[in-house]
Amino acid sequence: MRAVIQRVTHASCTVEGAITGKIEQGFVVLLGVEESDIKDDMTWLAQKIVNLRIFSDEQGLMNKSIQDVAGNILLISQFTLFAQTKKGNRPSFIRAGKPDIAKPMYLEMGQLLSDLLGKEVQMGVFGGDMKIDLLNDGPVTIIMNTKDKDNF
């Protein structure tokens, strides 16, 4: 599983002209699922996301988690995080999880994050043509890969 976590002032997801998710201060999490991902990967990543201390404290240091600031999460499925560009100029997405595997994991990740955060996580639409509007805060962007846990 791969995730790009962006600290935002606000964000929203629109599909076919309808807003599917909207947040104020918090994270936009772009989530890519790989065929080999398992529940342990999801649990590890969800714990990391809700405990990341990347919000400023009273001294201006990144010392607070999303829970500490009562922040929100907008979770977006993003199979393109598994793009391979080694050959040619057209990316291959062969490592991205097929919808029958990736969609249930995406939905389960949304529920897991909601449970850990203690509030509903806003969602995009799996496989939808999503338009994401956001205001990066910082910008602060963290990239995580569950296949490389030792470096995160």
Secondary structure, 3 states (H helix, E strand, C coil): CEEEEEEEEEEEEEECCEEEEEECCEEEEEEECECCCCHHHHHHHHHHHHHCCCEECCCCCEEECCCCCCCEEEEEECHHHHCECCCCCCCECCCECCHHHHHHHHHHHHHHHHHHHCCCCEECCCCCCEEEEEEEEEEEEEEEEHHHHHHC
